[in-house]
């Protein structure tokens, strides 16, 4: 195996092949970044909606609950195909990247909503009652009372999910998105060995996910330092 890898390496790491893999890695990075940012915004919104009160917000609370509970229990690949065929039936003219991004945002939003909800619930009820006694509306309560205490619970599992999400983007190759896994299949179909091809893809996935791991550790450390102060 090693002899074949050494033999194929000069032909594998040509300018155009490296450019192709770099563009695929950039697509994976863009899909991950946009999915995580959009998913966090959606998840935070749904978690906040579930904290609203009154009959006027009941439909939004119900929708947030249904989306959170449903898409957390549906495999990413099934959601991806659901969005793909739904957008195709609606004839929206979206490319496969946009379809994968929409599915990724909804999936990420469902998981992040549950993480944020757990963070909200970790704050003692007395804090919520004190904010209500001071007539704080929900946005002010979250911003000034709840979030400063809940971040330490929200961020660690959120970063863990984001790292897993990088790997889940590989499923976008099933609908034709040219990301890292798709690029690996293309290079393997050209006759290059699977060990060389997917070993390179593995290293590229590691290069994308490791900085996020370190960022998560840094943020946790900073939060811990502030709490100790």
PyMOL commands that place a pseudoatom at each C-alpha (Angstrom):
pseudoatom trace, name=CA, resn=UNK, resi=1, chain=A, elem=C, hetatm=0, pos=[0.000, 0.000, 0.000]
pseudoatom trace, name=CA, resn=UNK, resi=2, chain=A, elem=C, hetatm=0, pos=[2.760, 2.425, 0.947]
pseudoatom trace, name=CA, resn=UNK, resi=3, chain=A, elem=C, hetatm=0, pos=[4.614, 1.742, -2.290]
pseudoatom trace, name=CA, resn=UNK, resi=4, chain=A, elem=C, hetatm=0, pos=[1.511, 2.643, -4.278]
pseudoatom trace, name=CA, resn=UNK, resi=5, chain=A, elem=C, hetatm=0, pos=[0.953, 5.834, -2.263]
pseudoatom trace, name=CA, resn=UNK, resi=6, chain=A, elem=C, hetatm=0, pos=[4.553, 6.936, -2.864]
pseudoatom trace, name=CA, resn=UNK, resi=7, chain=A, elem=C, hetatm=0, pos=[4.201, 6.141, -6.552]
pseudoatom trace, name=CA, resn=UNK, resi=8, chain=A, elem=C, hetatm=0, pos=[0.899, 8.019, -6.982]
pseudoatom trace, name=CA, resn=UNK, resi=9, chain=A, elem=C, hetatm=0, pos=[1.725, 11.037, -4.826]
pseudoatom trace, name=CA, resn=UNK, resi=10, chain=A, elem=C, hetatm=0, pos=[3.493, 13.097, -7.566]
pseudoatom trace, name=CA, resn=UNK, resi=11, chain=A, elem=C, hetatm=0, pos=[0.521, 12.598, -9.905]
pseudoatom trace, name=CA, resn=UNK, resi=12, chain=A, elem=C, hetatm=0, pos=[-2.005, 13.179, -7.129]
pseudoatom trace, name=CA, resn=UNK, resi=13, chain=A, elem=C, hetatm=0, pos=[-0.615, 16.445, -5.777]
pseudoatom trace, name=CA, resn=UNK, resi=14, chain=A, elem=C, hetatm=0, pos=[-0.590, 18.321, -9.053]
pseudoatom trace, name=CA, resn=UNK, resi=15, chain=A, elem=C, hetatm=0, pos=[-1.622, 21.971, -9.260]
pseudoatom trace, name=CA, resn=UNK, resi=16, chain=A, elem=C, hetatm=0, pos=[-5.114, 21.277, -10.598]
pseudoatom trace, name=CA, resn=UNK, resi=17, chain=A, elem=C, hetatm=0, pos=[-5.812, 18.423, -8.179]
pseudoatom trace, name=CA, resn=UNK, resi=18, chain=A, elem=C, hetatm=0, pos=[-4.699, 20.518, -5.208]
pseudoatom trace, name=CA, resn=UNK, resi=19, chain=A, elem=C, hetatm=0, pos=[-6.823, 23.416, -6.462]
pseudoatom trace, name=CA, resn=UNK, resi=20, chain=A, elem=C, hetatm=0, pos=[-9.818, 21.083, -6.815]
pseudoatom trace, name=CA, resn=UNK, resi=21, chain=A, elem=C, hetatm=0, pos=[-9.387, 19.795, -3.261]
pseudoatom trace, name=CA, resn=UNK, resi=22, chain=A, elem=C, hetatm=0, pos=[-8.865, 23.326, -1.925]
pseudoatom trace, name=CA, resn=UNK, resi=23, chain=A, elem=C, hetatm=0, pos=[-12.090, 24.530, -3.550]
pseudoatom trace, name=CA, resn=UNK, resi=24, chain=A, elem=C, hetatm=0, pos=[-13.930, 21.515, -2.123]
pseudoatom trace, name=CA, resn=UNK, resi=25, chain=A, elem=C, hetatm=0, pos=[-12.494, 22.288, 1.332]
pseudoatom trace, name=CA, resn=UNK, resi=26, chain=A, elem=C, hetatm=0, pos=[-13.625, 25.904, 0.954]
pseudoatom trace, name=CA, resn=UNK, resi=27, chain=A, elem=C, hetatm=0, pos=[-17.132, 24.706, 0.079]
pseudoatom trace, name=CA, resn=UNK, resi=28, chain=A, elem=C, hetatm=0, pos=[-17.150, 22.521, 3.195]
pseudoatom trace, name=CA, resn=UNK, resi=29, chain=A, elem=C, hetatm=0, pos=[-15.948, 25.457, 5.285]
pseudoatom trace, name=CA, resn=UNK, resi=30, chain=A, elem=C, hetatm=0, pos=[-18.573, 27.801, 3.851]
pseudoatom trace, name=CA, resn=UNK, resi=31, chain=A, elem=C, hetatm=0, pos=[-21.332, 25.234, 4.346]
pseudoatom trace, name=CA, resn=UNK, resi=32, chain=A, elem=C, hetatm=0, pos=[-20.222, 24.651, 7.926]
pseudoatom trace, name=CA, resn=UNK, resi=33, chain=A, elem=C, hetatm=0, pos=[-19.776, 28.322, 8.829]
pseudoatom trace, name=CA, resn=UNK, resi=34, chain=A, elem=C, hetatm=0, pos=[-23.062, 29.451, 7.284]
pseudoatom trace, name=CA, resn=UNK, resi=35, chain=A, elem=C, hetatm=0, pos=[-24.906, 26.467, 8.737]
pseudoatom trace, name=CA, resn=UNK, resi=36, chain=A, elem=C, hetatm=0, pos=[-23.513, 27.056, 12.235]
pseudoatom trace, name=CA, resn=UNK, resi=37, chain=A, elem=C, hetatm=0, pos=[-24.176, 30.815, 12.234]
pseudoatom trace, name=CA, resn=UNK, resi=38, chain=A, elem=C, hetatm=0, pos=[-27.649, 30.453, 10.741]
pseudoatom trace, name=CA, resn=UNK, resi=39, chain=A, elem=C, hetatm=0, pos=[-28.393, 27.431, 12.928]
pseudoatom trace, name=CA, resn=UNK, resi=40, chain=A, elem=C, hetatm=0, pos=[-27.326, 29.249, 16.088]
pseudoatom trace, name=CA, resn=UNK, resi=41, chain=A, elem=C, hetatm=0, pos=[-29.488, 32.258, 15.226]
pseudoatom trace, name=CA, resn=UNK, resi=42, chain=A, elem=C, hetatm=0, pos=[-32.465, 30.022, 14.451]
pseudoatom trace, name=CA, resn=UNK, resi=43, chain=A, elem=C, hetatm=0, pos=[-31.902, 27.842, 17.505]
pseudoatom trace, name=CA, resn=UNK, resi=44, chain=A, elem=C, hetatm=0, pos=[-31.600, 30.816, 19.839]
pseudoatom trace, name=CA, resn=UNK, resi=45, chain=A, elem=C, hetatm=0, pos=[-34.784, 32.318, 18.386]
pseudoatom trace, name=CA, resn=UNK, resi=46, chain=A, elem=C, hetatm=0, pos=[-36.723, 29.079, 18.859]
pseudoatom trace, name=CA, resn=UNK, resi=47, chain=A, elem=C, hetatm=0, pos=[-35.449, 28.651, 22.419]
pseudoatom trace, name=CA, resn=UNK, resi=48, chain=A, elem=C, hetatm=0, pos=[-36.441, 32.243, 23.204]
pseudoatom trace, name=CA, resn=UNK, resi=49, chain=A, elem=C, hetatm=0, pos=[-39.884, 31.762, 21.646]
pseudoatom trace, name=CA, resn=UNK, resi=50, chain=A, elem=C, hetatm=0, pos=[-40.495, 28.789, 23.912]
pseudoatom trace, name=CA, resn=UNK, resi=51, chain=A, elem=C, hetatm=0, pos=[-39.999, 31.163, 26.861]
pseudoatom trace, name=CA, resn=UNK, resi=52, chain=A, elem=C, hetatm=0, pos=[-42.715, 33.557, 25.735]
pseudoatom trace, name=CA, resn=UNK, resi=53, chain=A, elem=C, hetatm=0, pos=[-46.052, 33.725, 27.545]
pseudoatom trace, name=CA, resn=UNK, resi=54, chain=A, elem=C, hetatm=0, pos=[-49.627, 34.453, 26.572]
pseudoatom trace, name=CA, resn=UNK, resi=55, chain=A, elem=C, hetatm=0, pos=[-52.007, 33.132, 23.948]
pseudoatom trace, name=CA, resn=UNK, resi=56, chain=A, elem=C, hetatm=0, pos=[-50.763, 35.540, 21.300]
pseudoatom trace, name=CA, resn=UNK, resi=57, chain=A, elem=C, hetatm=0, pos=[-47.428, 33.690, 21.128]
pseudoatom trace, name=CA, resn=UNK, resi=58, chain=A, elem=C, hetatm=0, pos=[-48.905, 30.209, 21.402]
pseudoatom trace, name=CA, resn=UNK, resi=59, chain=A, elem=C, hetatm=0, pos=[-48.651, 29.409, 17.646]
pseudoatom trace, name=CA, resn=UNK, resi=60, chain=A, elem=C, hetatm=0, pos=[-44.972, 30.465, 17.618]
pseudoatom trace, name=CA, resn=UNK, resi=61, chain=A, elem=C, hetatm=0, pos=[-44.244, 28.416, 20.737]
pseudoatom trace, name=CA, resn=UNK, resi=62, chain=A, elem=C, hetatm=0, pos=[-45.921, 25.406, 19.170]
pseudoatom trace, name=CA, resn=UNK, resi=63, chain=A, elem=C, hetatm=0, pos=[-44.010, 25.849, 15.899]
pseudoatom trace, name=CA, resn=UNK, resi=64, chain=A, elem=C, hetatm=0, pos=[-40.682, 26.186, 17.737]
pseudoatom trace, name=CA, resn=UNK, resi=65, chain=A, elem=C, hetatm=0, pos=[-41.442, 23.047, 19.755]
pseudoatom trace, name=CA, resn=UNK, resi=66, chain=A, elem=C, hetatm=0, pos=[-42.441, 21.017, 16.691]
pseudoatom trace, name=CA, resn=UNK, resi=67, chain=A, elem=C, hetatm=0, pos=[-39.403, 22.054, 14.643]
pseudoatom trace, name=CA, resn=UNK, resi=68, chain=A, elem=C, hetatm=0, pos=[-37.027, 21.372, 17.535]
pseudoatom trace, name=CA, resn=UNK, resi=69, chain=A, elem=C, hetatm=0, pos=[-38.443, 17.983, 18.434]
pseudoatom trace, name=CA, resn=UNK, resi=70, chain=A, elem=C, hetatm=0, pos=[-39.026, 16.798, 14.850]
pseudoatom trace, name=CA, resn=UNK, resi=71, chain=A, elem=C, hetatm=0, pos=[-35.716, 17.650, 13.207]
pseudoatom trace, name=CA, resn=UNK, resi=72, chain=A, elem=C, hetatm=0, pos=[-33.650, 16.441, 16.154]
pseudoatom trace, name=CA, resn=UNK, resi=73, chain=A, elem=C, hetatm=0, pos=[-35.084, 12.976, 15.500]
pseudoatom trace, name=CA, resn=UNK, resi=74, chain=A, elem=C, hetatm=0, pos=[-34.774, 12.897, 11.699]
pseudoatom trace, name=CA, resn=UNK, resi=75, chain=A, elem=C, hetatm=0, pos=[-31.420, 11.851, 10.169]
pseudoatom trace, name=CA, resn=UNK, resi=76, chain=A, elem=C, hetatm=0, pos=[-29.548, 14.632, 8.380]
pseudoatom trace, name=CA, resn=UNK, resi=77, chain=A, elem=C, hetatm=0, pos=[-29.601, 12.686, 5.109]
pseudoatom trace, name=CA, resn=UNK, resi=78, chain=A, elem=C, hetatm=0, pos=[-33.388, 12.295, 5.221]
pseudoatom trace, name=CA, resn=UNK, resi=79, chain=A, elem=C, hetatm=0, pos=[-33.799, 16.028, 5.879]
pseudoatom trace, name=CA, resn=UNK, resi=80, chain=A, elem=C, hetatm=0, pos=[-31.402, 16.770, 3.041]
pseudoatom trace, name=CA, resn=UNK, resi=81, chain=A, elem=C, hetatm=0, pos=[-33.420, 14.717, 0.546]
pseudoatom trace, name=CA, resn=UNK, resi=82, chain=A, elem=C, hetatm=0, pos=[-36.666, 16.170, 1.902]
pseudoatom trace, name=CA, resn=UNK, resi=83, chain=A, elem=C, hetatm=0, pos=[-35.457, 19.719, 1.236]
pseudoatom trace, name=CA, resn=UNK, resi=84, chain=A, elem=C, hetatm=0, pos=[-33.983, 18.720, -2.132]
pseudoatom trace, name=CA, resn=UNK, resi=85, chain=A, elem=C, hetatm=0, pos=[-37.215, 17.264, -3.491]
pseudoatom trace, name=CA, resn=UNK, resi=86, chain=A, elem=C, hetatm=0, pos=[-39.374, 19.923, -1.813]
pseudoatom trace, name=CA, resn=UNK, resi=87, chain=A, elem=C, hetatm=0, pos=[-37.454, 22.784, -3.428]
pseudoatom trace, name=CA, resn=UNK, resi=88, chain=A, elem=C, hetatm=0, pos=[-37.459, 20.904, -6.719]
pseudoatom trace, name=CA, resn=UNK, resi=89, chain=A, elem=C, hetatm=0, pos=[-41.254, 20.485, -6.541]
pseudoatom trace, name=CA, resn=UNK, resi=90, chain=A, elem=C, hetatm=0, pos=[-41.641, 24.187, -5.754]
pseudoatom trace, name=CA, resn=UNK, resi=91, chain=A, elem=C, hetatm=0, pos=[-39.381, 24.990, -8.727]
pseudoatom trace, name=CA, resn=UNK, resi=92, chain=A, elem=C, hetatm=0, pos=[-37.413, 27.609, -6.778]
pseudoatom trace, name=CA, resn=UNK, resi=93, chain=A, elem=C, hetatm=0, pos=[-34.340, 27.234, -8.969]
pseudoatom trace, name=CA, resn=UNK, resi=94, chain=A, elem=C, hetatm=0, pos=[-31.926, 26.844, -6.057]
pseudoatom trace, name=CA, resn=UNK, resi=95, chain=A, elem=C, hetatm=0, pos=[-28.569, 25.161, -6.558]
pseudoatom trace, name=CA, resn=UNK, resi=96, chain=A, elem=C, hetatm=0, pos=[-27.568, 22.135, -4.499]
pseudoatom trace, name=CA, resn=UNK, resi=97, chain=A, elem=C, hetatm=0, pos=[-25.363, 24.211, -2.192]
pseudoatom trace, name=CA, resn=UNK, resi=98, chain=A, elem=C, hetatm=0, pos=[-28.331, 26.402, -1.220]
pseudoatom trace, name=CA, resn=UNK, resi=99, chain=A, elem=C, hetatm=0, pos=[-30.472, 23.323, -0.614]
pseudoatom trace, name=CA, resn=UNK, resi=100, chain=A, elem=C, hetatm=0, pos=[-27.803, 21.758, 1.601]
pseudoatom trace, name=CA, resn=UNK, resi=101, chain=A, elem=C, hetatm=0, pos=[-27.373, 25.053, 3.443]
pseudoatom trace, name=CA, resn=UNK, resi=102, chain=A, elem=C, hetatm=0, pos=[-31.113, 25.365, 4.125]
pseudoatom trace, name=CA, resn=UNK, resi=103, chain=A, elem=C, hetatm=0, pos=[-31.275, 21.796, 5.436]
pseudoatom trace, name=CA, resn=UNK, resi=104, chain=A, elem=C, hetatm=0, pos=[-28.158, 22.343, 7.528]
pseudoatom trace, name=CA, resn=UNK, resi=105, chain=A, elem=C, hetatm=0, pos=[-29.513, 25.511, 9.120]
pseudoatom trace, name=CA, resn=UNK, resi=106, chain=A, elem=C, hetatm=0, pos=[-32.745, 23.782, 10.125]
pseudoatom trace, name=CA, resn=UNK, resi=107, chain=A, elem=C, hetatm=0, pos=[-30.941, 20.724, 11.534]
pseudoatom trace, name=CA, resn=UNK, resi=108, chain=A, elem=C, hetatm=0, pos=[-28.400, 22.880, 13.391]
pseudoatom trace, name=CA, resn=UNK, resi=109, chain=A, elem=C, hetatm=0, pos=[-31.171, 25.157, 14.620]
pseudoatom trace, name=CA, resn=UNK, resi=110, chain=A, elem=C, hetatm=0, pos=[-33.086, 22.234, 16.103]
pseudoatom trace, name=CA, resn=UNK, resi=111, chain=A, elem=C, hetatm=0, pos=[-30.083, 20.950, 18.050]
pseudoatom trace, name=CA, resn=UNK, resi=112, chain=A, elem=C, hetatm=0, pos=[-28.878, 24.383, 19.127]
pseudoatom trace, name=CA, resn=UNK, resi=113, chain=A, elem=C, hetatm=0, pos=[-32.404, 25.268, 20.301]
pseudoatom trace, name=CA, resn=UNK, resi=114, chain=A, elem=C, hetatm=0, pos=[-32.284, 22.369, 22.734]
pseudoatom trace, name=CA, resn=UNK, resi=115, chain=A, elem=C, hetatm=0, pos=[-28.785, 23.332, 23.900]
pseudoatom trace, name=CA, resn=UNK, resi=116, chain=A, elem=C, hetatm=0, pos=[-29.875, 26.938, 24.487]
pseudoatom trace, name=CA, resn=UNK, resi=117, chain=A, elem=C, hetatm=0, pos=[-33.042, 25.782, 26.240]
pseudoatom trace, name=CA, resn=UNK, resi=118, chain=A, elem=C, hetatm=0, pos=[-30.902, 23.697, 28.610]
pseudoatom trace, name=CA, resn=UNK, resi=119, chain=A, elem=C, hetatm=0, pos=[-28.759, 26.774, 29.225]
pseudoatom trace, name=CA, resn=UNK, resi=120, chain=A, elem=C, hetatm=0, pos=[-31.835, 28.834, 30.062]
pseudoatom trace, name=CA, resn=UNK, resi=121, chain=A, elem=C, hetatm=0, pos=[-33.102, 26.131, 32.404]
pseudoatom trace, name=CA, resn=UNK, resi=122, chain=A, elem=C, hetatm=0, pos=[-29.749, 26.024, 34.211]
pseudoatom trace, name=CA, resn=UNK, resi=123, chain=A, elem=C, hetatm=0, pos=[-30.366, 29.536, 35.554]
pseudoatom trace, name=CA, resn=UNK, resi=124, chain=A, elem=C, hetatm=0, pos=[-32.181, 29.448, 38.881]
pseudoatom trace, name=CA, resn=UNK, resi=125, chain=A, elem=C, hetatm=0, pos=[-35.908, 30.292, 38.643]
pseudoatom trace, name=CA, resn=UNK, resi=126, chain=A, elem=C, hetatm=0, pos=[-35.377, 33.075, 41.168]
pseudoatom trace, name=CA, resn=UNK, resi=127, chain=A, elem=C, hetatm=0, pos=[-33.430, 34.960, 38.505]
pseudoatom trace, name=CA, resn=UNK, resi=128, chain=A, elem=C, hetatm=0, pos=[-36.364, 34.783, 36.106]
pseudoatom trace, name=CA, resn=UNK, resi=129, chain=A, elem=C, hetatm=0, pos=[-38.774, 35.820, 38.883]
pseudoatom trace, name=CA, resn=UNK, resi=130, chain=A, elem=C, hetatm=0, pos=[-36.572, 38.770, 39.849]
pseudoatom trace, name=CA, resn=UNK, resi=131, chain=A, elem=C, hetatm=0, pos=[-36.482, 39.993, 36.243]
pseudoatom trace, name=CA, resn=UNK, resi=132, chain=A, elem=C, hetatm=0, pos=[-40.272, 39.643, 36.007]
pseudoatom trace, name=CA, resn=UNK, resi=133, chain=A, elem=C, hetatm=0, pos=[-40.691, 41.543, 39.262]
pseudoatom trace, name=CA, resn=UNK, resi=134, chain=A, elem=C, hetatm=0, pos=[-38.698, 44.415, 37.757]
pseudoatom trace, name=CA, resn=UNK, resi=135, chain=A, elem=C, hetatm=0, pos=[-40.980, 44.350, 34.682]
pseudoatom trace, name=CA, resn=UNK, resi=136, chain=A, elem=C, hetatm=0, pos=[-38.156, 43.344, 32.345]
pseudoatom trace, name=CA, resn=UNK, resi=137, chain=A, elem=C, hetatm=0, pos=[-39.456, 42.246, 28.943]
pseudoatom trace, name=CA, resn=UNK, resi=138, chain=A, elem=C, hetatm=0, pos=[-38.131, 38.923, 27.668]
pseudoatom trace, name=CA, resn=UNK, resi=139, chain=A, elem=C, hetatm=0, pos=[-35.329, 40.426, 25.480]
pseudoatom trace, name=CA, resn=UNK, resi=140, chain=A, elem=C, hetatm=0, pos=[-33.965, 42.422, 28.417]
pseudoatom trace, name=CA, resn=UNK, resi=141, chain=A, elem=C, hetatm=0, pos=[-34.279, 39.441, 30.748]
pseudoatom trace, name=CA, resn=UNK, resi=142, chain=A, elem=C, hetatm=0, pos=[-32.281, 37.263, 28.378]
pseudoatom trace, name=CA, resn=UNK, resi=143, chain=A, elem=C, hetatm=0, pos=[-29.641, 39.876, 27.660]
pseudoatom trace, name=CA, resn=UNK, resi=144, chain=A, elem=C, hetatm=0, pos=[-28.941, 41.245, 31.118]
pseudoatom trace, name=CA, resn=UNK, resi=145, chain=A, elem=C, hetatm=0, pos=[-29.926, 38.425, 33.468]
pseudoatom trace, name=CA, resn=UNK, resi=146, chain=A, elem=C, hetatm=0, pos=[-30.004, 35.008, 31.823]
pseudoatom trace, name=CA, resn=UNK, resi=147, chain=A, elem=C, hetatm=0, pos=[-27.332, 34.934, 29.124]
pseudoatom trace, name=CA, resn=UNK, resi=148, chain=A, elem=C, hetatm=0, pos=[-24.429, 36.098, 31.310]
pseudoatom trace, name=CA, resn=UNK, resi=149, chain=A, elem=C, hetatm=0, pos=[-25.123, 33.062, 33.505]
pseudoatom trace, name=CA, resn=UNK, resi=150, chain=A, elem=C, hetatm=0, pos=[-26.164, 30.599, 30.801]
pseudoatom trace, name=CA, resn=UNK, resi=151, chain=A, elem=C, hetatm=0, pos=[-23.207, 30.964, 28.408]
pseudoatom trace, name=CA, resn=UNK, resi=152, chain=A, elem=C, hetatm=0, pos=[-21.083, 28.569, 30.473]
pseudoatom trace, name=CA, resn=UNK, resi=153, chain=A, elem=C, hetatm=0, pos=[-23.704, 25.867, 29.895]
pseudoatom trace, name=CA, resn=UNK, resi=154, chain=A, elem=C, hetatm=0, pos=[-24.499, 26.718, 26.261]
pseudoatom trace, name=CA, resn=UNK, resi=155, chain=A, elem=C, hetatm=0, pos=[-21.068, 27.110, 24.673]
pseudoatom trace, name=CA, resn=UNK, resi=156, chain=A, elem=C, hetatm=0, pos=[-19.319, 23.754, 25.399]
pseudoatom trace, name=CA, resn=UNK, resi=157, chain=A, elem=C, hetatm=0, pos=[-22.027, 21.527, 23.844]
pseudoatom trace, name=CA, resn=UNK, resi=158, chain=A, elem=C, hetatm=0, pos=[-22.580, 24.098, 21.075]
pseudoatom trace, name=CA, resn=UNK, resi=159, chain=A, elem=C, hetatm=0, pos=[-18.942, 23.897, 19.991]
pseudoatom trace, name=CA, resn=UNK, resi=160, chain=A, elem=C, hetatm=0, pos=[-19.074, 20.107, 20.215]
pseudoatom trace, name=CA, resn=UNK, resi=161, chain=A, elem=C, hetatm=0, pos=[-22.090, 20.124, 17.928]
pseudoatom trace, name=CA, resn=UNK, resi=162, chain=A, elem=C, hetatm=0, pos=[-20.368, 22.461, 15.464]
pseudoatom trace, name=CA, resn=UNK, resi=163, chain=A, elem=C, hetatm=0, pos=[-17.432, 20.034, 15.212]
pseudoatom trace, name=CA, resn=UNK, resi=164, chain=A, elem=C, hetatm=0, pos=[-19.840, 17.176, 14.530]
pseudoatom trace, name=CA, resn=UNK, resi=165, chain=A, elem=C, hetatm=0, pos=[-21.632, 19.377, 12.005]
pseudoatom trace, name=CA, resn=UNK, resi=166, chain=A, elem=C, hetatm=0, pos=[-18.428, 19.686, 9.948]
pseudoatom trace, name=CA, resn=UNK, resi=167, chain=A, elem=C, hetatm=0, pos=[-18.504, 15.920, 9.473]
pseudoatom trace, name=CA, resn=UNK, resi=168, chain=A, elem=C, hetatm=0, pos=[-22.236, 15.876, 8.751]
pseudoatom trace, name=CA, resn=UNK, resi=169, chain=A, elem=C, hetatm=0, pos=[-21.719, 18.233, 5.806]
pseudoatom trace, name=CA, resn=UNK, resi=170, chain=A, elem=C, hetatm=0, pos=[-20.181, 15.236, 4.014]
pseudoatom trace, name=CA, resn=UNK, resi=171, chain=A, elem=C, hetatm=0, pos=[-23.754, 14.051, 3.406]
pseudoatom trace, name=CA, resn=UNK, resi=172, chain=A, elem=C, hetatm=0, pos=[-24.242, 17.031, 1.087]
pseudoatom trace, name=CA, resn=UNK, resi=173, chain=A, elem=C, hetatm=0, pos=[-22.260, 15.033, -1.476]
pseudoatom trace, name=CA, resn=UNK, resi=174, chain=A, elem=C, hetatm=0, pos=[-25.343, 12.811, -1.869]
pseudoatom trace, name=CA, resn=UNK, resi=175, chain=A, elem=C, hetatm=0, pos=[-27.185, 15.606, -3.694]
pseudoatom trace, name=CA, resn=UNK, resi=176, chain=A, elem=C, hetatm=0, pos=[-24.182, 16.695, -5.757]
pseudoatom trace, name=CA, resn=UNK, resi=177, chain=A, elem=C, hetatm=0, pos=[-22.523, 19.388, -3.630]
pseudoatom trace, name=CA, resn=UNK, resi=178, chain=A, elem=C, hetatm=0, pos=[-18.816, 19.383, -4.514]
pseudoatom trace, name=CA, resn=UNK, resi=179, chain=A, elem=C, hetatm=0, pos=[-17.400, 19.352, -0.991]
pseudoatom trace, name=CA, resn=UNK, resi=180, chain=A, elem=C, hetatm=0, pos=[-14.531, 17.316, 0.455]
pseudoatom trace, name=CA, resn=UNK, resi=181, chain=A, elem=C, hetatm=0, pos=[-16.188, 13.901, 0.444]
pseudoatom trace, name=CA, resn=UNK, resi=182, chain=A, elem=C, hetatm=0, pos=[-17.455, 14.410, -3.116]
pseudoatom trace, name=CA, resn=UNK, resi=183, chain=A, elem=C, hetatm=0, pos=[-13.982, 15.508, -4.184]
pseudoatom trace, name=CA, resn=UNK, resi=184, chain=A, elem=C, hetatm=0, pos=[-12.519, 12.388, -2.590]
pseudoatom trace, name=CA, resn=UNK, resi=185, chain=A, elem=C, hetatm=0, pos=[-14.907, 10.200, -4.577]
pseudoatom trace, name=CA, resn=UNK, resi=186, chain=A, elem=C, hetatm=0, pos=[-13.953, 12.000, -7.786]
pseudoatom trace, name=CA, resn=UNK, resi=187, chain=A, elem=C, hetatm=0, pos=[-10.228, 11.510, -7.158]
pseudoatom trace, name=CA, resn=UNK, resi=188, chain=A, elem=C, hetatm=0, pos=[-10.763, 7.864, -6.255]
pseudoatom trace, name=CA, resn=UNK, resi=189, chain=A, elem=C, hetatm=0, pos=[-12.751, 7.329, -9.454]
pseudoatom trace, name=CA, resn=UNK, resi=190, chain=A, elem=C, hetatm=0, pos=[-9.813, 8.736, -11.405]
pseudoatom trace, name=CA, resn=UNK, resi=191, chain=A, elem=C, hetatm=0, pos=[-7.805, 5.722, -10.326]
pseudoatom trace, name=CA, resn=UNK, resi=192, chain=A, elem=C, hetatm=0, pos=[-5.976, 7.013, -7.285]
pseudoatom trace, name=CA, resn=UNK, resi=193, chain=A, elem=C, hetatm=0, pos=[-5.827, 4.685, -4.300]
pseudoatom trace, name=CA, resn=UNK, resi=194, chain=A, elem=C, hetatm=0, pos=[-8.465, 5.060, -1.597]
pseudoatom trace, name=CA, resn=UNK, resi=195, chain=A, elem=C, hetatm=0, pos=[-5.763, 5.287, 1.076]
pseudoatom trace, name=CA, resn=UNK, resi=196, chain=A, elem=C, hetatm=0, pos=[-4.108, 8.294, -0.577]
pseudoatom trace, name=CA, resn=UNK, resi=197, chain=A, elem=C, hetatm=0, pos=[-7.352, 9.972, -1.593]
pseudoatom trace, name=CA, resn=UNK, resi=198, chain=A, elem=C, hetatm=0, pos=[-9.338, 9.658, 1.591]
pseudoatom trace, name=CA, resn=UNK, resi=199, chain=A, elem=C, hetatm=0, pos=[-6.260, 9.979, 3.766]
pseudoatom trace, name=CA, resn=UNK, resi=200, chain=A, elem=C, hetatm=0, pos=[-5.807, 13.435, 2.242]
pseudoatom trace, name=CA, resn=UNK, resi=201, chain=A, elem=C, hetatm=0, pos=[-9.484, 14.187, 2.766]
pseudoatom trace, name=CA, resn=UNK, resi=202, chain=A, elem=C, hetatm=0, pos=[-9.142, 13.072, 6.394]
pseudoatom trace, name=CA, resn=UNK, resi=203, chain=A, elem=C, hetatm=0, pos=[-6.275, 15.507, 6.948]
pseudoatom trace, name=CA, resn=UNK, resi=204, chain=A, elem=C, hetatm=0, pos=[-8.271, 18.330, 5.379]
pseudoatom trace, name=CA, resn=UNK, resi=205, chain=A, elem=C, hetatm=0, pos=[-11.246, 17.615, 7.650]
pseudoatom trace, name=CA, resn=UNK, resi=206, chain=A, elem=C, hetatm=0, pos=[-8.886, 17.658, 10.612]
pseudoatom trace, name=CA, resn=UNK, resi=207, chain=A, elem=C, hetatm=0, pos=[-7.428, 20.984, 9.472]
pseudoatom trace, name=CA, resn=UNK, resi=208, chain=A, elem=C, hetatm=0, pos=[-10.937, 22.445, 9.361]
pseudoatom trace, name=CA, resn=UNK, resi=209, chain=A, elem=C, hetatm=0, pos=[-12.182, 21.065, 12.681]
pseudoatom trace, name=CA, resn=UNK, resi=210, chain=A, elem=C, hetatm=0, pos=[-9.117, 21.420, 14.921]
pseudoatom trace, name=CA, resn=UNK, resi=211, chain=A, elem=C, hetatm=0, pos=[-9.096, 25.263, 14.991]
pseudoatom trace, name=CA, resn=UNK, resi=212, chain=A, elem=C, hetatm=0, pos=[-12.762, 25.180, 16.015]
pseudoatom trace, name=CA, resn=UNK, resi=213, chain=A, elem=C, hetatm=0, pos=[-11.855, 22.797, 18.834]
pseudoatom trace, name=CA, resn=UNK, resi=214, chain=A, elem=C, hetatm=0, pos=[-9.145, 25.153, 20.047]
pseudoatom trace, name=CA, resn=UNK, resi=215, chain=A, elem=C, hetatm=0, pos=[-11.496, 28.132, 19.772]
pseudoatom trace, name=CA, resn=UNK, resi=216, chain=A, elem=C, hetatm=0, pos=[-14.050, 26.331, 21.913]
pseudoatom trace, name=CA, resn=UNK, resi=217, chain=A, elem=C, hetatm=0, pos=[-11.416, 25.541, 24.538]
pseudoatom trace, name=CA, resn=UNK, resi=218, chain=A, elem=C, hetatm=0, pos=[-10.232, 29.163, 24.521]
pseudoatom trace, name=CA, resn=UNK, resi=219, chain=A, elem=C, hetatm=0, pos=[-13.755, 30.539, 24.953]
pseudoatom trace, name=CA, resn=UNK, resi=220, chain=A, elem=C, hetatm=0, pos=[-14.445, 28.122, 27.807]
pseudoatom trace, name=CA, resn=UNK, resi=221, chain=A, elem=C, hetatm=0, pos=[-11.219, 29.198, 29.502]
pseudoatom trace, name=CA, resn=UNK, resi=222, chain=A, elem=C, hetatm=0, pos=[-12.074, 32.868, 29.138]
pseudoatom trace, name=CA, resn=UNK, resi=223, chain=A, elem=C, hetatm=0, pos=[-15.534, 32.325, 30.580]
pseudoatom trace, name=CA, resn=UNK, resi=224, chain=A, elem=C, hetatm=0, pos=[-14.092, 30.365, 33.490]
pseudoatom trace, name=CA, resn=UNK, resi=225, chain=A, elem=C, hetatm=0, pos=[-11.609, 33.188, 34.181]
pseudoatom trace, name=CA, resn=UNK, resi=226, chain=A, elem=C, hetatm=0, pos=[-14.377, 35.777, 34.223]
pseudoatom trace, name=CA, resn=UNK, resi=227, chain=A, elem=C, hetatm=0, pos=[-16.480, 33.668, 36.576]
pseudoatom trace, name=CA, resn=UNK, resi=228, chain=A, elem=C, hetatm=0, pos=[-13.564, 33.317, 38.987]
pseudoatom trace, name=CA, resn=UNK, resi=229, chain=A, elem=C, hetatm=0, pos=[-13.026, 37.050, 38.964]
for i in range(1, 229): cmd.bond("trace and resi %d" % i, "trace and resi %d" % (i + 1))
show_as sticks, trace
zoom trace
